[in-house]
Amino acid sequence: MKKKYIYWQDDDMWLGYLEEYPDYWTQGETEDELRENLLDLYSELTGGLSVGVRGYLQPLKRTVRCFCRAVSS
């Protein structure tokens, strides 16, 4: 399973959202925390109730301030 996401740094926080759910943003104090929060958000949005679910996120480049990374389970 691959999911694309967009993220960027704003001051001391990392913000991001899943490409297919642009209205649902999340944040983290680190990039790793942001990715964990994005995976949790995806699980909640798709009805998954499993704790510790891990998937694969594929980031997108949208702007100069947008950073991209891949996350795997």
N, C-alpha and C positions, 0 to 999 in steps of 0.2 A: 504494500500500500504506500503510495507516494502522495503527499499533499503539499501544495505550494503555499508559501506565506511571504508576507512583506513585513520588514521590520527596520527600525532606525533607533538611534540614540537621541534622547532629548534631555539635555543636562545630565543628571546622574541616573536616569532611568532608561530602560530599553522598552520600546512600545512595538506592538505588532498585531497583525490579524491574519487569518487564513484567507487565501484568495477567494474561495467559494463562500465565505461568510464575512464580507467586508464591513458589516455593521457591528460585528462583535470583536472589540479590541481587548487586549490584555497587556500586562506589563510585568516587568521584573527588574530587580536591582542589578542582575547580571544577564548576559546572553543566555547562559545555561538555564537560569530560572525562567526567563521568557519562553524558551523552547518547552520546558516542562509545563508551563501554564498554557501554551498553545495546544499541546497534546491533551491536557486535561479539558480544555475548552472544546476541542474536537470531539472528545469522548462524550461530553455532556450534550453537545448539539446533535449528535447522531444517536442519542439514546443509550449509549453505553454506560453502564453503572459500575464497571470493573475498576477497582482501585489498582493503580500501577500499570495501566495499559500503556504500551509504548508502540509508536508507529514511526513512520518515516516522513519527515517534512522536507519539502524542497522549496527554498526561498526564491523569490523573484526580484529582479532589479527594476525599480520604477523611477527613482530619482537619484540624484547624486548622493544624497544623504541616506539612501537606502542600502543596507548591508545584506548580503546573501550568504547563507550557509545551509548545509544539509544535515539533517538529524536522522539517525537510524535507530531502530529498536535494539 
